[in-house]
Amino acid sequence: MTEEHAERQEVEEQAEEVDGLDAVTRERDEYLDRLQRLKAEFDNYRKRAARDQESLVARAHERLVEKLLPVLDDLERALEAAEQHEEAKLEEGVRLVHRELAATLGKEGLVEIDTDGVFDPHVHEALLAQPSEADEGTVIQVLQKGYRLGDHVLRPARVVVSSGAPAPSGEEPA
């Protein structure tokens, strides 16, 4: 072997070592990239699973409260009937049940929708519009209470809304 041939062979061996090192470095970088992507996917999965769990719990609460609303309405009607017949003991008992049920639902996040003031289509359902002395668009009567659970309107308040001042007698509305 000549000296030139030996030098060429040595340069080729060094080049192969550099190529091998580059290949290993590329492989390492690919594995690192895959690992980082897998970690990000797992973090996203964990966050999504936590959101899904919170949503499931919120829907379960909502279903329970929604099922109890008719009971609350029935108790309110019974209280009104009992007041008219002066059956004090019945009234007192029904009031106690009503108070307890309302408190229980309140602990679950149920809040009565405010019906004082101007009609709000997001939380009120207008069943009638009647002439009255109140300004147009003002809630003048509540036919059925509305409820909110957290930020969600569970049931809108069913109301009668003022259509403005009544027309003077003898004149027909335009």
C-alpha positions in Angstrom: 0.0 0.0 0.0 1.2 3.4 -0.8 1.1 6.2 1.6 -1.4 8.0 -0.6 -3.7 5.0 -0.6 -3.5 4.7 3.2 -4.3 8.3 3.7 -7.3 7.9 1.3 -8.5 4.9 3.3 -8.1 6.8 6.6 -10.1 9.7 5.2 -12.8 7.3 4.0 -13.0 5.7 7.4 -13.3 9.1 9.1 -16.0 10.0 6.6 -17.9 6.8 7.4 -17.6 7.6 11.2 -18.9 11.1 10.5 -21.8 9.6 8.4 -22.5 7.1 11.1 -22.5 9.8 13.8 -24.8 12.0 11.6 -27.2 9.0 11.2 -27.2 8.3 14.9 -27.8 12.0 15.6 -30.7 12.2 13.1 -32.2 9.0 14.7 -31.9 10.5 18.1 -33.6 13.8 16.9 -36.4 11.8 15.4 -37.0 9.8 18.6 -36.9 13.1 20.6 -39.4 14.7 18.2 -41.7 11.6 18.5 -41.5 11.7 22.3 -42.3 15.4 22.4 -45.3 14.9 20.1 -46.5 11.9 22.2 -46.2 14.0 25.4 -48.2 16.9 23.8 -50.9 14.4 22.6 -51.1 12.9 26.1 -51.5 16.4 27.7 -54.3 17.2 25.3 -56.0 13.9 26.0 -55.8 14.5 29.8 -57.2 18.0 29.4 -60.0 16.7 27.2 -60.9 13.9 29.6 -61.1 16.4 32.5 -63.4 18.6 30.4 -65.6 15.7 29.5 -65.8 14.6 33.1 -66.9 18.1 34.2 -69.4 18.2 31.4 -70.9 14.9 32.5 -71.2 16.0 36.1 -72.9 19.2 35.0 -75.4 17.4 32.8 -76.2 14.9 35.7 -76.9 17.9 38.0 -79.0 19.5 35.3 -81.2 16.4 34.7 -81.8 16.0 38.5 -82.8 19.6 39.0 -85.0 19.6 35.8 -86.9 16.6 37.1 -87.5 18.2 40.5 -88.9 21.5 39.0 -92.4 20.1 38.6 -92.4 19.1 42.3 -91.5 22.6 43.2 -94.3 24.0 41.0 -96.9 21.5 42.5 -95.9 22.5 46.1 -96.3 26.2 45.2 -99.8 25.5 43.8 -100.7 23.5 46.9 -99.6 26.4 49.1 -101.8 28.8 47.2 -104.8 26.4 47.5 -104.2 25.8 51.2 -104.0 29.6 51.9 -107.5 30.0 50.4 -109.0 27.3 52.6 -107.3 28.4 55.8 -106.0 24.9 56.5 -103.1 26.2 58.6 -101.4 22.9 59.5 -101.5 21.7 55.9 -100.1 25.0 54.7 -97.3 24.9 57.3 -96.3 21.3 56.3 -96.3 22.1 52.6 -94.4 25.3 53.3 -91.8 23.3 55.2 -91.4 20.8 52.3 -91.3 23.6 49.8 -88.6 25.5 51.8 -86.5 22.3 52.1 -86.8 21.4 48.4 -86.0 25.0 47.4 -82.9 25.0 49.7 -81.7 21.6 48.3 -82.0 22.8 44.7 -80.3 26.1 45.7 -77.4 24.1 47.0 -77.2 22.4 43.6 -76.9 25.8 42.0 -80.5 26.5 41.0 -81.3 30.2 41.0 -84.7 31.8 40.2 -84.7 34.1 37.2 -85.4 37.7 38.0 -88.7 38.9 36.4 -88.7 42.5 37.6 -88.3 45.0 34.9 -87.7 44.8 31.2 -88.4 41.6 29.2 -85.2 39.7 28.3 -85.7 37.1 25.6 -82.6 35.2 26.8 -84.3 34.4 30.1 -88.0 35.1 29.6 -90.7 33.6 27.4 -93.5 36.0 26.6 -96.8 34.2 26.4 -99.0 37.3 26.1 -98.6 41.0 25.4 -101.3 43.1 27.1 -101.9 46.9 27.2 -101.0 48.3 30.6 -99.8 51.5 32.2 -96.3 50.1 32.4 -93.8 50.9 29.7 -93.8 48.7 26.6 -91.7 45.6 27.0 -92.0 45.6 30.8 -92.9 42.3 32.5 -96.3 42.8 34.2 -97.1 39.3 35.3 -95.3 36.0 35.9 -97.2 32.9 34.8 -94.4 30.4 35.6 -91.1 31.1 37.3 -87.9 30.5 35.4 -84.7 29.0 36.7 -81.1 29.1 35.9 -78.5 26.4 36.8 -75.1 28.0 36.8 -74.9 30.0 33.6 -77.4 27.8 31.8 -81.1 28.8 31.6 -82.9 25.6 32.7 -86.3 27.0 32.1 -87.2 30.5 31.0 -89.7 32.5 33.0 -93.1 32.5 31.3 -94.4 36.0 31.5 -97.0 38.5 30.3 -95.4 41.6 28.8 -96.8 45.2 28.5 -97.7 46.3 25.0 -97.8 49.9 26.2 -100.6 52.2 27.4 -104.2 51.1 26.4 -105.9 52.9 23.7 -108.5 55.4 25.0 -112.0 54.0 24.9 -113.8 54.7 21.7 -110.7 54.8 19.6 -109.4 51.8 17.7 -105.7 51.0 17.7 -103.7 51.8 14.6 
